[in-house]
Amino acid sequence: MDSFRNARIINPGFGKKAFSKIEIRDILISILVLSISFTIILVRGNPTFFSNDTVKNILSFFLLSVVMVVFSFMLHEMGHKFVAQRMGAWSEYRMYPMGLGLCLIFSLIGFLFAAPGAVYIAGRIDDKMNGKISIAGPAVNLVLGFICYGLWFVTTGRVSAIFFLMAHLNGFLAAFNMIPIFPLDGSKILKWNPVVFVVALALGVSLVLLTW
């Protein structure tokens, strides 16, 4: 999801991708906590998926979780960020410490609750621009999700299972963020363009059902 505030344009690097030190810190912490949470849940359900050696299995799931988090949650947020910066707005990711803490706690009881953070935006952003910024995140998930779904058909074994999981995760993120309730992306996309909203929602739900 993304948030925005009406303010003057304060980004000196108009249209350029830029990261602050605080943002990089928040991104890395979010990736780490989410990856640990995913690892806990995946290991509980698949204690010998990669290896009968517990340590090797945990480390393998952690590496997989890092890839999953980057190619789902983080690229979703970067979609918002880069489109906003392209439009000349200030745009940075900020973690939600409480959301990350809850994510870790819930993972210990086998439930994934992920609210790691969001991209904050400041600039002269009208409804049309905000709609385009908002659709960027779900669009990234849909593209990645359908690519992974396609790769699921042409692979086998563990690799196939991983692509299937990636497709489901990206489909879920796309569909969930299309719920038209503020501050989720769907509320801003629907306000900007109902047709885009319906198409994106339909694609997200379809991908979730295909990978159920």
KAFENKA-V891279 format. One record per backbone hydrogen bond with DSSP energy under -1.0 kcal/mol. NH is the residue of the N-H (numbers start at 1). CO is the residue of the C=O. Records with the same first field share a line. If there is no record, write none. Layout:
NH=CO + CO
This chain:
3=119
5=121
14=12
15=85
16=13
24=20
25=21
26=22
27=23
28=24
29=25
30=26
31=27
32=28
33=29
34=30
35=31
36=32
37=33
38=34
39=35
40=36
41=37
42=38
43=39
44=40
45=41
46=42
49=46
57=53
58=54
59=55
60=56
61=57
62=58
63=59
64=60
65=61
66=62
67=63
68=64
69=65
70=66
71=67
72=69
74=69
75=70
76=72
77=73
78=74
79=75
80=76
81=77
82=78
83=79
84=80
85=81
86=82
87=83
88=85
89=84
90=122
92=120
94=118
96=116
100=96
101=97
102=98
103=99
104=100
105=101
106=102
107=103
109=106
110=107
111=106
118=94
119=1
120=92
121=3
122=90
123=5
125=123
130=126
131=127
132=128
133=129
134=130
135=131
139=135
140=136
141=137
142=138
143=139
144=140
145=141
146=142
147=143
148=144
149=145
150=146
151=147
152=148
160=156
161=157
162=158
163=159
164=160
165=161
166=162
167=163
168=164
169=165
170=166
171=167
172=168
173=169
174=170
175=171
176=172
177=173
179=176
181=179
184=181
186=177
187=184
189=185
190=186
191=187
192=188
193=189
197=193
198=194
199=195
200=196
201=197
202=198
203=199
204=200
205=201
206=202
207=203
208=204
209=205
210=206
211=207
212=209
